[in-house]
Amino acid sequence: MELSLHPRIIQGGMGIGLSDWRLARAVSRAGELGTVSGTGVWMVLTRRLQDGDPGGHVRRALENFPFPRIAEKILGRYFVEGGRSPVEPYRTPPMLSHPLKTAAAALLVAASFVEVWLAKDGHDGAVAVNYLEKIQLAHLPSLYGAMLAGVDYVIMGAGIPHQIPGALDELSQHRPASYRLTVIGEKAGEGIEERFDPAEIGVDEGAPPLKRPYFLPIISSHVLGAMLLKRSNGRVDGFVVEGPRAGGHNAPPRNRRRAADDTSPLYGPQDDANLEEMRAMGLPFWLAGSYARPGALDEAIAAGAQGIQAGSIFALCQDSALRADLRSDAIEQALAGELAVMTNMDGSPSGFPFKEAGLDNTLSRDAVYDARERICDLGILRSPYRAEDGRLDYRCPGEPVDKYLTKGGDEASTVGKRCLCNALLATISLPQVRSIEGSDEPYVEQPLVTLGEDLSFLGELENPRGYSAADAVRMLRGG
């Protein structure tokens, strides 16, 4: 694609389902690149169905899924006519493990297909999907599902995704693909590969090829960009260059120092990408992290970038899936200059720093965090490790501490860990509920909101308390 045909603005792929198909569709219809979050999207799909699939959108997408038997099985297992009772726990799919069972792979394919298909429905704009490299077991079937729906771009961060280009090449031809897993405690020369063959879910031999989407890794430095160009097993089409002020997961600071409170990292000029080196690579790149302000798009283009990626301005718009009260609270506090956004070095089980907005009744508050019983029942961010007896097992520093220690984990790694899997689902109004022994009231999982550090864009919007994705696009373009 000619550079002039790439979008100038990429809407960030945020949280678990926060940047859902509705938001991505609105941005794409406005002429820029709407992005759906592929992180944990299979959990989002199953919970929407258990809530009765309001509007019938999931079922409509599944009617267009090319494997009707898989769609029927998913509906039979998860769809609840009229929706479950609010005090009834969600039925949760089994945790992912190696090798993926056919049913798990099929659910992953369907979930990514549904989200992308809905985002692309009714217009001819481009749509992207965003995944975390950390969640490796889900990659291959998820990518295939997104490609079945015609996804235009794949964007990936939180890791070094050098194996993704080759996977896209193979899957676009309906050929088996493999992904080498990162396994804690793996010895040199050992290796485990997750494999996915589209034939396992019913692809006919001789099916026409799928469009191979553009691949944009998220990087924090030109060094990582150069490494990806050298080591990737296929074509890299450009980069999203994300600075430390962006929301969500951030790259750790190069000097690994912490601020005086011992929780926030110290970033400096050494953490900024060298844009001269980025230009020399000859690929389009987009700048991210505090670029949702007047003139920022023009500044980025003048610096040699194709454009910008923006997240928080879309997270707080009315088209995102952010819970309405959380949106309102964040906007009011930000307008008053009272909202603190902190980079927590220890909060995410992924091991990456994570931005937390200091909102009441969220896990950013110690009292809310302390009131939650540690449990790991979704396992989206758990890591495979090699046990002493040679078995492949899984652990998460957000699980119960004693359980984590029996798996060879370090107790220091558990301190302050949030269960992002449950919290981010709660942030989009899909919280799990749990019975509490001796209480008639269930425990409802509490949310956690992530935003970038710079929310000054709210003061530039005509109606900051009720703006749309299209309004955000207009402001970013300078209109």
C-alpha positions in Angstrom: 0.0 0.0 0.0 1.2 3.5 -0.8 2.1 5.5 2.2 -0.6 8.0 1.3 -3.2 5.3 1.6 -2.3 4.3 5.1 -4.4 6.1 7.8 -3.1 9.1 9.6 -4.8 8.2 12.9 -4.9 4.9 14.6 -7.3 4.4 17.4 -5.6 2.4 20.2 -6.6 -1.2 20.9 -7.4 -0.9 24.6 -8.0 -3.2 27.6 -10.2 -6.3 27.3 -13.0 -5.2 25.1 -12.8 -1.5 25.9 -12.1 -0.8 22.3 -14.8 -3.0 21.0 -16.4 -3.3 17.6 -18.7 -0.3 18.1 -15.8 2.0 18.8 -13.6 0.6 16.0 -16.5 0.8 13.5 -17.2 4.4 14.4 -13.5 5.4 13.9 -13.3 3.5 10.6 -16.5 5.1 9.3 -14.9 8.5 10.1 -12.0 7.6 7.7 -9.3 6.5 10.1 -8.1 3.1 11.5 -10.5 1.7 14.1 -9.0 -1.0 16.2 -10.6 -3.8 18.2 -8.9 -5.3 21.2 -8.3 -9.0 20.7 -7.0 -9.5 24.2 -9.3 -12.0 26.0 -11.9 -11.5 23.3 -13.2 -15.1 23.8 -14.1 -14.1 27.4 -16.0 -11.1 26.1 -17.9 -13.2 23.5 -19.0 -15.8 26.0 -20.2 -13.2 28.5 -22.1 -11.2 26.0 -24.0 -14.4 25.0 -24.7 -15.2 28.7 -26.1 -11.7 29.1 -28.6 -12.5 26.3 -26.7 -10.9 23.4 -28.5 -7.5 23.5 -29.3 -6.4 20.0 -28.4 -9.8 18.6 -25.1 -8.6 17.3 -23.0 -11.7 18.3 -25.6 -14.1 16.8 -25.7 -12.0 13.6 -21.9 -12.3 13.2 -22.0 -16.0 14.0 -24.6 -16.5 11.3 -21.8 -15.2 8.9 -19.1 -17.4 10.4 -18.0 -19.9 7.8 -18.2 -22.9 10.2 -21.8 -23.2 11.3 -21.2 -26.3 13.5 -18.7 -24.4 15.6 -21.2 -21.4 15.9 -24.0 -23.8 17.0 -21.8 -25.4 19.7 -20.8 -22.0 21.1 -24.4 -20.8 21.1 -25.5 -24.0 22.7 -23.0 -23.7 25.5 -23.1 -20.0 26.3 -26.2 -18.3 25.0 -28.8 -17.5 27.6 -32.2 -16.3 26.3 -33.1 -13.1 28.1 -29.7 -13.1 29.9 -28.5 -14.6 33.2 -29.5 -13.2 36.6 -27.1 -10.4 37.7 -26.2 -12.5 40.8 -25.5 -15.6 38.7 -21.8 -16.2 38.0 -20.7 -16.3 34.4 -19.8 -19.7 32.9 -16.1 -19.4 32.1 -14.3 -21.2 29.2 -11.4 -23.5 30.3 -8.0 -21.9 30.7 -5.8 -22.1 27.6 -3.0 -24.7 27.8 -0.6 -26.4 25.4 -1.5 -28.0 23.1 -4.7 -26.2 22.6 -7.7 -28.4 22.3 -9.8 -28.2 19.2 -12.7 -26.7 21.0 -10.6 -24.0 22.6 -9.0 -23.1 19.2 -12.4 -23.0 17.6 -13.7 -20.6 20.2 -10.7 -18.3 19.7 -11.2 -18.3 15.9 -14.9 -17.5 16.3 -14.3 -14.7 18.9 -11.8 -12.8 16.8 -14.0 -13.3 13.7 -17.1 -11.9 15.5 -15.3 -8.8 16.8 -13.7 -7.9 13.5 -16.7 -8.8 11.4 -18.9 -6.5 13.4 -16.4 -3.7 13.2 -16.2 -4.0 9.4 -20.0 -4.4 8.9 -21.7 -1.7 6.8 -18.7 0.3 5.5 -15.5 0.0 3.5 -13.1 1.5 6.0 -10.0 -0.3 7.3 -10.1 -2.2 10.7 -7.2 -3.3 12.9 -7.0 -5.9 15.7 -4.6 -5.5 18.6 -3.1 -8.4 20.6 -0.6 -8.7 23.4 2.4 -10.8 22.4 2.5 -12.0 26.0 -0.6 -14.1 25.4 1.1 -16.5 23.1 -1.2 -19.6 23.3 -4.1 -17.6 21.7 -2.2 -16.1 18.8 -2.6 -18.5 15.9 -6.3 -19.3 16.0 -7.1 -15.6 17.0 -5.2 -14.3 14.0 -6.9 -16.8 11.7 -10.3 -15.8 12.9 -9.5 -12.1 12.4 -8.3 -12.8 8.9 -11.4 -14.8 8.1 -13.3 -11.6 8.8 -11.1 -9.6 6.5 -9.0 -7.7 9.1 -6.7 -5.1 7.5 -4.0 -4.5 10.1 -2.6 -6.5 13.0 -1.0 -4.5 15.8 0.9 -6.1 18.6 2.8 -5.0 21.7 3.9 -6.3 25.1 6.7 -8.4 23.8 8.9 -9.1 20.7 6.5 -10.4 18.1 9.0 -11.5 15.5 7.1 -14.8 14.8 3.9 -13.1 13.8 4.7 -12.1 10.1 5.4 -15.7 9.2 2.2 -16.9 10.9 0.2 -14.4 8.9 1.8 -15.6 5.7 1.0 -19.3 6.4 -2.5 -18.7 7.7 -3.4 -16.5 4.8 -3.0 -19.7 2.7 -4.9 -21.8 5.2 -1.7 -23.7 6.0 -0.6 -24.9 9.4 1.3 -22.3 11.5 3.5 -22.7 14.6 4.5 -20.3 17.4 7.4 -21.0 19.7 6.3 -20.4 23.3 8.3 -18.5 25.9 8.6 -21.0 28.8 10.1 -20.0 32.2 12.9 -22.4 33.1 13.3 -23.8 29.6 16.8 -25.0 29.0 19.0 -24.0 26.1 18.1 -26.1 23.0 14.7 -27.0 24.3 11.6 -25.4 22.8 7.8 -25.9 22.7 5.8 -24.8 19.7 2.1 -24.2 19.7 0.6 -25.4 16.3 -2.6 -24.5 14.6 -3.9 -26.2 11.4 -7.0 -24.6 9.9 -8.0 -28.0 8.7 -8.8 -29.0 12.3 -11.8 -26.7 12.4 -13.1 -27.7 9.0 -11.4 -25.6 6.3 -11.8 -27.3 2.9 -8.7 -28.0 0.9 -8.4 -25.5 -1.9 -10.2 -22.7 -0.1 -9.3 -19.3 -1.7 -6.5 -17.5 0.1 -7.2 -14.9 2.7 -6.0 -11.3 2.6 -2.7 -11.0 4.5 -3.1 -8.0 6.8 -0.4 -5.4 7.4 1.6 -6.0 10.5 2.5 -3.2 12.8 4.5 -4.1 16.0 4.3 -1.6 18.9 7.8 -0.6 19.9 9.4 1.9 22.3 12.7 2.3 20.6 14.4 2.2 17.2 16.6 -0.5 18.6 13.7 -2.9 18.9 12.4 -1.8 15.5 15.8 -2.7 13.9 15.8 -6.0 15.8 12.3 -6.9 14.5 13.3 -6.1 10.9 16.3 -8.4 11.2 14.8 -11.3 13.2 11.2 -11.5 11.9 10.2 -14.5 9.8 8.3 -12.4 7.4 7.3 -8.9 6.3 6.9 -6.1 8.8 4.9 -3.3 7.3 5.5 -0.4 9.8 5.6 0.4 13.5 3.7 2.1 16.3 6.3 4.0 18.3 4.8 4.3 21.8 6.3 6.6 24.5 6.0 6.0 28.3 3.2 8.5 28.7 0.7 6.2 26.8 -1.9 4.3 28.7 -2.1 0.6 29.3 1.2 -1.4 29.4 4.4 0.5 28.9 7.9 -0.6 28.1 10.1 -0.6 31.3 12.5 2.3 31.6 16.0 1.5 30.3 17.7 2.4 33.5 15.2 0.4 35.6 15.2 3.1 38.3 12.2 3.9 40.4 10.9 7.1 41.9 11.0 7.8 45.6 7.7 6.1 46.2 9.3 2.8 44.9 6.3 2.1 42.7 6.6 4.4 39.7 9.4 4.0 37.1 11.7 6.9 36.2 11.6 7.6 32.5 13.9 10.0 30.8 15.3 11.1 27.4 17.0 7.7 27.0 13.5 6.1 26.7 12.5 8.2 23.7 12.9 6.6 20.2 15.4 8.1 17.9 13.1 9.4 15.1 16.1 9.9 12.7 16.8 6.2 13.0 13.1 5.4 12.5 13.0 7.4 9.3 16.1 5.6 8.1 14.2 2.3 8.2 12.0 3.4 5.4 8.8 2.1 6.8 5.7 4.1 7.9 5.5 4.7 11.7 2.9 6.2 14.0 3.8 8.1 17.2 1.8 7.3 20.3 1.7 8.6 23.9 0.4 12.2 24.5 -0.4 12.9 20.9 -4.1 13.6 21.4 -3.7 17.4 21.4 -4.1 20.2 18.8 -1.3 20.2 16.3 0.2 16.9 17.4 -0.8 15.2 14.1 1.0 17.9 12.1 4.0 17.7 14.4 4.2 13.9 14.0 4.0 14.2 10.2 6.6 16.9 10.1 8.9 14.6 12.1 8.6 12.0 9.4 5.8 9.9 10.9 2.8 8.6 8.9 0.6 9.9 11.8 -0.3 9.1 15.3 -2.0 6.5 17.5 -4.3 7.8 20.2 -6.0 5.9 23.0 -7.4 7.9 25.9 -9.4 10.3 23.8 -11.2 7.3 22.4 -11.4 5.4 25.7 -13.4 8.3 27.2 -15.7 8.9 24.2 -19.3 7.6 24.3 -18.6 5.0 21.7 -16.2 3.0 23.8 -17.2 0.2 26.1 -16.0 1.9 29.3 -18.6 1.7 32.1 -20.6 4.9 32.0 -20.0 5.9 35.7 -16.2 5.3 35.3 -16.2 7.5 32.2 -18.1 10.2 33.9 -15.9 10.1 37.1 -12.7 10.2 35.0 -13.8 13.1 32.9 -15.0 15.2 35.8 -11.8 14.6 37.8 -9.6 15.2 34.8 -11.4 18.5 33.9 -10.9 19.6 37.5 -7.2 18.7 37.4 -7.7 16.1 40.2 -7.2 12.8 38.4 -3.9 11.1 39.1 -2.6 8.6 36.5 0.3 6.5 37.9 2.6 4.1 36.2 2.6 1.1 38.4 5.7 -1.0 38.0 4.3 -3.9 40.0 0.6 -4.1 39.3 0.4 -6.1 36.1 1.0 -9.9 36.1 2.5 -9.5 32.7 5.7 -8.0 34.2 5.3 -4.7 32.2 4.6 -1.3 33.9 0.9 -0.5 33.7 -0.9 2.9 33.9 -3.6 3.2 36.6 -6.2 6.0 36.9 -6.8 6.8 40.5 -10.5 6.4 40.7 -12.5 5.5 43.7 -14.1 2.1 43.8 -11.4 0.6 41.5 -8.4 -1.6 42.2 -6.2 1.5 42.2 -7.4 2.1 45.7 -5.7 0.0 48.5 -8.9 -0.7 50.3 -10.6 -2.1 47.2 -7.5 -4.1 46.3 -7.2 -5.5 49.9 -10.8 -6.5 50.0 -10.5 -8.9 47.0 -9.6 -12.5 47.6 -6.8 -13.5 45.3 -8.0 -15.9 42.7 -6.9 -16.8 39.2 -9.8 -18.3 37.3 -9.4 -16.9 33.8 -5.7 -17.3 33.3 -5.3 -15.0 30.3 -2.0 -13.6 31.6 -0.6 -16.7 33.2 2.8 -17.9 32.0 4.0 -21.4 31.1 6.9 -22.7 33.1 9.0 -25.9 33.4 8.3 -27.7 36.7 11.0 -29.5 38.6 9.7 -32.8 37.4 9.9 -31.6 33.8 6.1 -31.0 33.3 4.8 -28.0 31.6 2.7 -26.0 34.0 1.3 -22.5 34.4 1.5 -19.8 37.0 0.5 -16.2 37.6 1.8 -13.8 40.2 -1.8 -12.6 40.7 -3.0 -16.0 41.9 -3.1 -17.0 45.6 0.4 -16.5 47.0 0.8 -20.0 48.5 -0.2 -21.6 45.3 2.2 -19.4 43.3 5.0 -20.4 45.7 4.4 -24.1 45.3 5.0 -23.6 41.6 8.4 -22.2 42.2 7.5 -18.5 42.0 9.1 -15.8 44.0 7.0 -14.2 46.7 8.3 -10.7 45.9 6.7 -11.0 42.5 3.3 -11.3 44.0 3.3 -8.0 45.9 0.7 -5.6 44.6 -0.4 -7.7 41.7 -3.8 -7.0 40.3 -5.9 -9.6 38.5 -6.1 -7.6 35.3 -8.2 -10.3 33.6 -11.1 -9.9 36.0 -10.6 -6.2 36.6 -10.7 -5.2 32.9 -13.8 -7.3 32.2 -15.4 -5.4 35.1 -14.4 -2.1 33.6 -16.6 -2.9 30.6 -19.6 -4.0 32.7 -18.9 -7.8 32.4 -17.8 -8.5 36.1 -17.7 -12.0 37.5 -19.8 -12.5 40.7 -18.8 -14.9 43.4 -20.5 -16.3 46.5 -19.0 -15.4 49.8 -19.1 -17.9 52.6 -21.4 -16.6 55.4 -22.8 -13.8 53.3 -26.0 -13.4 51.4 -24.4 -10.8 49.1 -22.0 -12.0 46.4 -18.7 -10.4 45.7 -18.6 -8.5 42.4 -15.2 -8.1 40.7 -14.1 -4.5 40.8 -12.7 -2.5 37.8 -9.4 -0.9 37.0 -9.2 2.0 34.5 -6.1 2.7 32.5 -5.5 6.0 30.8 -2.6 8.0 29.4 -0.9 10.7 31.4 -2.0 13.6 29.2 -5.8 14.2 29.3 -5.6 17.9 28.3 -7.5 17.0 25.1 -10.7 17.2 27.1 -10.4 21.0 27.3 -10.2 21.2 23.5 -13.4 19.3 22.9 -16.7 21.2 22.4 -18.5 18.8 24.7 -16.0 16.8 26.8 -18.7 15.2 28.8 -20.5 13.7 25.8 -18.4 13.5 22.7 -18.3 10.8 20.0 -15.5 8.9 18.3 -16.2 11.1 15.2 -15.8 14.2 17.4 -12.5 12.9 18.6 -11.3 12.2 15.0 -12.2 15.8 14.0 -10.3 17.3 16.9 -7.2 15.1 16.2 -7.3 16.2 12.6 -7.4 19.9 13.7 -11.0 20.5 13.0 
